[in-house]
């Protein structure tokens, strides 16, 4: 995705590349809702994308919002 497409994808009901994926349904709410929930917890959603190469989405939470792993072996 290009920078403008990322901006569109983060807008409620914004959809990118829909014409190339007519077989897929969606409302354009997934990324905006995810970003809003992350921000409510003091976190940040980062999207790095290179057109025709790929996209990386990172979610960063402040340490006080992260629960330590409690799995015992």
ZILINFEN-V688475 format. One record per residue. N is the residue number from 0. RES is the residue in one small letter. PHI is phi in degrees with one decimal (NA if undefined). PSI is psi in degrees with one decimal (NA if undefined). Layout:
# ZILINFEN-V688475
<<N RES PHI PSI> <N RES PHI PSI>>
This chain:
# ZILINFEN-V688475
<<0 x NA 144.7> <1 x -85.4 166.8> <2 x -54.5 -43.7> <3 x -65.0 -36.2> <4 x -69.2 -36.1> <5 x -63.4 -43.8> <6 x -58.8 -43.5> <7 x -64.8 -44.2> <8 x -63.0 -27.3> <9 x -89.0 1.6> <10 x -94.3 136.7> <11 x -54.8 130.6> <12 x 69.8 7.5> <13 x -80.0 131.8> <14 x -129.7 143.0> <15 x -120.9 136.8> <16 x 65.4 24.9> <17 x -60.9 -36.5> <18 x -64.3 -29.1> <19 x -82.6 -12.5> <20 x -129.4 53.8> <21 x -65.0 -16.7> <22 x -82.0 -7.8> <23 x -105.8 135.0> <24 x -99.9 159.4> <25 x 175.1 160.8> <26 x -104.8 -14.1> <27 x 82.2 23.9> <28 x -108.6 -15.2> <29 x -56.7 -56.9> <30 x -65.9 -44.7> <31 x -61.5 -41.8> <32 x -66.0 -41.6> <33 x -61.2 -47.3> <34 x -59.4 -44.5> <35 x -62.3 -42.3> <36 x -64.5 -42.0> <37 x -62.7 -44.1> <38 x -66.6 -32.1> <39 x -62.4 -26.1> <40 x -94.7 11.3> <41 x 80.9 13.6> <42 x -98.3 -172.4> <43 x -142.3 138.4> <44 x -105.1 123.8> <45 x -118.9 135.5> <46 x -122.6 120.6> <47 x -114.9 125.4> <48 x -142.2 141.4> <49 x -121.7 118.2> <50 x -52.6 137.4> <51 x 66.0 6.4> <52 x -115.6 -57.8> <53 x 163.4 174.4> <54 x -132.8 137.9> <55 x -119.9 127.1> <56 x -111.2 126.1> <57 x -116.7 140.4> <58 x -118.3 122.5> <59 x -119.3 121.7> <60 x -112.6 147.1> <61 x -66.2 149.7> <62 x -57.1 -32.0> <63 x -70.6 -11.7> <64 x -99.0 -1.4> <65 x -101.2 129.9> <66 x -90.0 127.4> <67 x -62.9 150.2> <68 x -66.6 123.3> <69 x -112.1 18.5> <70 x -73.5 127.6> <71 x -101.2 141.9> <72 x -91.2 NA>>
